[in-house]
Amino acid sequence: MKVTIADNQDLILKNKIELFFKNSMANRKDTGVCVTKDIMSVVTDKWSLFVIYNLGYYQTLRFNELKKNIKGISSRMLSVTLKKLEQHQVVHRKVYAEVPPRVTYTLTDFGKELAEKAVDLNSWFLNFETDENK
């Protein structure tokens, strides 16, 4: 029986998924948590992608600037979302020793990479290319 390109692609995908789950389970045994599940639950909530996209586009924003850019988000929900993203090292919070205190938010290197992957995934969902892929 002849192996087709489609069969090879299915086998490659199967091997990739198997390797992912083996590594994921190994990490879970060490820490007791599934890092992928934790990160995905944070990123895929209602507001996180809006925060990530805004910080990816503007680079550095203050709390009220973020709130103004994200229509419909309450101050409390923005605060909770920023704390979760900071805890998962997606967002960096910088406090300046000034009166009144000034706080800015930026994406970490991981957050920048995450934003890029999220844009690619959303572009794939919407079936159009970003400028980089043209």
N, C-alpha and C positions, 0 to 999 in steps of 0.2 A: 504494500500500500504506500502510495506516495504522500509525503508530508507537504502540505501547502503553506503558503505565507500566513494565511489566517490561522492555521493550526499552530505555527510557530509563535505568532503574536499572542494567542491564547495561553500557550505554555509560558511565555515570558511574563505575562500578567500574573499567571498563577504562581510562578516562582517569586515574583516581586512581592505579592501579597503574603506568601508564606514567610519570606524573609522578614517582612515588616512585622508580622505577628510574633515571630520568634524573638525579635529584638524588643518588641513592645512588652512581651511577657517577661523577658529577662530584666528589663528596667523596672517592671512592677514588683518583682520579687525583692529587689534591692531597696526600694523606697516604700513599697506598699500602696503606691498610687499609680494610676495610668496617666502619664504626662499628656499624651495626645488627647485623651478624653477631656482632661481639665482645660487645656488650651482651647480646644474646639468649642467647648461649652461657653467659654468666655467670649470668644471671637464671634460666635454665631448668635449671640443674644441680640435683642432688638436695637441697641444703640452703639455697640462697640465698633462695628464697621464704620459708622458715621464719624466716630472719634478718630479712628485710625486713618481714614481717608482725609479728614481735615488736617490732621497733623502731618500726614504724608505730603499734602499739597502746600500747606503754609509753613511747615517745619516747626515753628515755635508759636504757641498761642497761650494766652492767659485764659482763665476759667470763663470769664464773661464773653470773650471772643468766641470760644467754643460754643457756649450756650446760644449766642446770637446766630452762629452758622448752622446749628442743628435745630431746625424747626420742630417744635412740639416737645422737646425734652425739658423736664423740670430740673431745677437746681439740684434737688436731692438725687434724682436718677443720674445726672451727669457726675455728681460727686461719687456715687457708688460705682459707676462704670469706670471712672478714672482710677479709683482705688483698686478695683479688680485688675485693670490693665497694668497698673504699677506693680501689684503683687506678682503678676505673672511675667514681669520684666518686658512688657511690650511698650510701656510708656515710662519716661523718666520725668520726675517732678523735681523742679529746682526752686528752692526758697531763697530769696534774697534778704539779707539782713538790713532791711529798710523800715522806716515808719512812714506810712502803713506798710505792712509786709507785702511783698510782690512775689507771686508764684507763677512760673511758666511750665508748660508741658511740651515735651518733644518725644519723638519716637526713639527707642533704642535701636541698635543695629538689627536686633532680632525683629523689632517692630517694623522697621523699614522693609526688611525681607518679607515679612508677613504681609505687609500692605501690597507689595509688588505681586506676590502670589495670589492674594485675594482679588486684585484687579484682573490678573490673567484668568482666574477662575470665573469671575463675573463676566468678563469679555467672552469667554467660551460659552457660558450660559446664554448670553445675549447674541452670540454668533456674529461678533464683529471683531475686527483686529484693532489693537492699540497702535499708535504711531511707530513703536519700536518694531512691530511685526510686519509692517508694510514694506 
